[in-house]
Amino acid sequence: MNVTITHRDRSVLRAVAAGRCVYTAGTLLVDGLACCDQFLGPRLVRAGLIAPQPGGPAHLTRAGLAALAPAVPTAA
């Protein structure tokens, strides 16, 4: 699936990778607070970038890891 990743998407993917996000009942919570963009969580789930865990934190899928990889700085 070809998905355009915005800066906001990348920030949320980093928060998911850090274990700071829960996706429940169609709502993405970051640090216990609802994400200000109500469509972001469902869009990332539909795009296959994050996967909700019932009763636990959301996690990145392989596609999510791949989408985040270009943003990770490399050591020189």
Buried (B, 14 or more C-beta within 10 A) or exposed (E): EEBEBEEEBBEBBBBBBEEBBBBBEEEBBBEEEEBEEEEBBEBBBEBBBBBBEEEEBBBBBEBBBEBBEEEEEEEE
